[in-house]
Amino acid sequence: MTRQLDVEAQQWSGWTAVSTGSPLSTALDYNADGRLTFFSHPPTGVPNVYGPLSCMSQMAFDSTEWELAWIELADKDIMQYAVVRDLTPPAG
């Protein structure tokens, strides 16, 4: 994970592992509009069977409130995923 050091300058700390091991993985990064999005890929407990990939975002830029439900991006068979930083500056 990375943490935001300065909102206006969009400065972030370096990456730090949130979890290790496979297939469990999580990621947190920001969208082009400045909202943070959390990605989750939980294990199924069955070897070589990969579970859903889901995400949840902040309700608004710099908000302490998050979406009520996870958004499922893929229901199964996602072996790996990557979250890349969108370098588009936030509108405003």
Contacts in CASP RR format, 6 or more apart in sequence:
PFRMAT RR
TARGET T0000
AUTHOR 0000-0000-0000
METHOD contacts of the structure
MODEL  1
MTRQLDVEAQQWSGWTAVSTGSPLSTALDYNADGRLTFFSHPPTGVPNVY
GPLSCMSQMAFDSTEWELAWIELADKDIMQYAVVRDLTPPAG
1 15 0 8 1.000
1 16 0 8 1.000
1 17 0 8 1.000
1 18 0 8 1.000
1 26 0 8 1.000
1 27 0 8 1.000
1 28 0 8 1.000
2 12 0 8 1.000
2 13 0 8 1.000
2 14 0 8 1.000
2 15 0 8 1.000
2 16 0 8 1.000
2 28 0 8 1.000
2 29 0 8 1.000
3 12 0 8 1.000
3 13 0 8 1.000
4 10 0 8 1.000
4 11 0 8 1.000
4 12 0 8 1.000
4 13 0 8 1.000
4 30 0 8 1.000
4 36 0 8 1.000
5 11 0 8 1.000
5 12 0 8 1.000
5 13 0 8 1.000
7 62 0 8 1.000
10 89 0 8 1.000
10 90 0 8 1.000
18 26 0 8 1.000
18 27 0 8 1.000
18 28 0 8 1.000
19 25 0 8 1.000
19 26 0 8 1.000
23 41 0 8 1.000
23 43 0 8 1.000
23 44 0 8 1.000
23 50 0 8 1.000
23 51 0 8 1.000
23 79 0 8 1.000
24 41 0 8 1.000
24 42 0 8 1.000
24 43 0 8 1.000
25 39 0 8 1.000
25 40 0 8 1.000
25 41 0 8 1.000
25 81 0 8 1.000
26 38 0 8 1.000
26 39 0 8 1.000
26 40 0 8 1.000
26 41 0 8 1.000
27 38 0 8 1.000
27 39 0 8 1.000
27 81 0 8 1.000
27 82 0 8 1.000
27 83 0 8 1.000
28 36 0 8 1.000
28 37 0 8 1.000
28 38 0 8 1.000
28 39 0 8 1.000
29 36 0 8 1.000
29 37 0 8 1.000
29 39 0 8 1.000
29 83 0 8 1.000
29 84 0 8 1.000
29 85 0 8 1.000
29 86 0 8 1.000
30 36 0 8 1.000
30 37 0 8 1.000
30 85 0 8 1.000
30 86 0 8 1.000
31 37 0 8 1.000
31 57 0 8 1.000
31 86 0 8 1.000
32 86 0 8 1.000
32 88 0 8 1.000
32 89 0 8 1.000
32 90 0 8 1.000
33 61 0 8 1.000
33 90 0 8 1.000
33 91 0 8 1.000
34 61 0 8 1.000
34 62 0 8 1.000
34 90 0 8 1.000
35 57 0 8 1.000
35 58 0 8 1.000
35 59 0 8 1.000
35 60 0 8 1.000
35 61 0 8 1.000
35 63 0 8 1.000
36 57 0 8 1.000
36 58 0 8 1.000
37 55 0 8 1.000
37 56 0 8 1.000
37 57 0 8 1.000
37 58 0 8 1.000
37 83 0 8 1.000
38 55 0 8 1.000
38 56 0 8 1.000
38 57 0 8 1.000
38 66 0 8 1.000
39 53 0 8 1.000
39 54 0 8 1.000
39 55 0 8 1.000
39 73 0 8 1.000
39 81 0 8 1.000
39 83 0 8 1.000
40 53 0 8 1.000
40 54 0 8 1.000
40 55 0 8 1.000
40 56 0 8 1.000
40 70 0 8 1.000
41 50 0 8 1.000
41 51 0 8 1.000
41 52 0 8 1.000
41 53 0 8 1.000
41 54 0 8 1.000
41 78 0 8 1.000
41 81 0 8 1.000
42 51 0 8 1.000
42 52 0 8 1.000
43 51 0 8 1.000
44 50 0 8 1.000
44 51 0 8 1.000
49 76 0 8 1.000
50 76 0 8 1.000
50 77 0 8 1.000
50 78 0 8 1.000
50 79 0 8 1.000
51 75 0 8 1.000
51 76 0 8 1.000
51 77 0 8 1.000
51 78 0 8 1.000
52 72 0 8 1.000
52 73 0 8 1.000
52 74 0 8 1.000
52 75 0 8 1.000
52 76 0 8 1.000
52 78 0 8 1.000
53 72 0 8 1.000
53 73 0 8 1.000
53 74 0 8 1.000
53 78 0 8 1.000
53 81 0 8 1.000
54 70 0 8 1.000
54 71 0 8 1.000
54 72 0 8 1.000
54 73 0 8 1.000
55 70 0 8 1.000
55 71 0 8 1.000
55 73 0 8 1.000
56 66 0 8 1.000
56 67 0 8 1.000
56 69 0 8 1.000
56 70 0 8 1.000
56 71 0 8 1.000
57 66 0 8 1.000
57 67 0 8 1.000
58 65 0 8 1.000
58 66 0 8 1.000
58 67 0 8 1.000
59 65 0 8 1.000
59 66 0 8 1.000
59 67 0 8 1.000
61 90 0 8 1.000
END
